[in-house]
Amino acid sequence: MLRTVLETEHALVTEAEDAERAVRLAGLVACDLVITDIAMGPVGRDGVWLLDRVRATAELTEIPVIAITGFKDREPELRRRGFARVLIKPVDVMDLSPIILTVLNRR
């Protein structure tokens, strides 16, 4: 659903089925933003792991990362970790474009 909304707004979207592939793809394509689910992939390779790898990769350090999670109680922790935004499920797709534009304009 996120892909459809983003493409409707003329975004070029690249998807990855897990955090390791997302890091590889972010380094291969001209990536302006990463959106990740916190609970993606196996334990230890989740959205927080993805953020850490993006921040540790020289050519990716400035790319904002938005977290999506169903764990509202983790929001303060995730903000402290350095996510540009933390969106709590269910995400209202009508709010997504303005949020992305705000995050991208902060760069």
URUR-V288756 format. One record per residue. N is the residue number from 1. RES is the residue in three letters. SS is DSSP state (A for helix, B for strand, O for the rest). OMEGA is omega in whole degrees, -180 to 180 (NA if undefined). Layout:
N:RES:SS:OMEGA
N:RES:SS:OMEGA
This chain:
1:MET:O:179
2:LEU:A:179
3:ARG:A:-179
4:THR:A:-180
5:VAL:A:-178
6:LEU:A:179
7:GLU:A:175
8:THR:A:178
9:GLU:O:176
10:HIS:O:175
11:ALA:O:171
12:LEU:O:-172
13:VAL:O:173
14:THR:O:-178
15:GLU:O:175
16:ALA:O:-178
17:GLU:O:177
18:ASP:O:-174
19:ALA:A:-180
20:GLU:A:179
21:ARG:A:179
22:ALA:A:178
23:VAL:A:179
24:ARG:A:-179
25:LEU:A:180
26:ALA:A:178
27:GLY:A:-177
28:LEU:A:-178
29:VAL:O:176
30:ALA:O:-172
31:CYS:O:178
32:ASP:O:-173
33:LEU:B:173
34:VAL:B:173
35:ILE:B:-177
36:THR:B:170
37:ASP:B:180
38:ILE:O:-175
39:ALA:O:-180
40:MET:O:172
41:GLY:O:-178
42:PRO:O:177
43:VAL:O:-180
44:GLY:O:178
45:ARG:O:-176
46:ASP:O:-179
47:GLY:A:176
48:VAL:A:176
49:TRP:A:179
50:LEU:A:178
51:LEU:A:-180
52:ASP:A:179
53:ARG:A:178
54:VAL:A:-179
55:ARG:A:-179
56:ALA:A:-178
57:THR:O:-171
58:ALA:A:-176
59:GLU:A:-178
60:LEU:A:-170
61:THR:O:-177
62:GLU:O:-179
63:ILE:O:177
64:PRO:B:179
65:VAL:B:177
66:ILE:B:178
67:ALA:B:171
68:ILE:B:-177
69:THR:B:173
70:GLY:O:-176
71:PHE:O:-178
72:LYS:A:-179
73:ASP:A:179
74:ARG:A:-175
75:GLU:A:-180
76:PRO:A:179
77:GLU:A:-177
78:LEU:A:176
79:ARG:A:178
80:ARG:A:-180
81:ARG:A:176
82:GLY:O:175
83:PHE:O:180
84:ALA:O:176
85:ARG:B:174
86:VAL:B:-180
87:LEU:B:-178
88:ILE:B:178
89:LYS:O:-3
90:PRO:O:-180
91:VAL:O:176
92:ASP:O:-175
93:VAL:A:178
94:MET:A:178
95:ASP:A:-171
96:LEU:A:-178
97:SER:A:178
98:PRO:A:178
99:ILE:A:180
100:ILE:A:180
101:LEU:A:178
102:THR:A:-180
103:VAL:A:-179
104:LEU:A:180
105:ASN:A:177
106:ARG:O:-176
107:ARG:O:NA
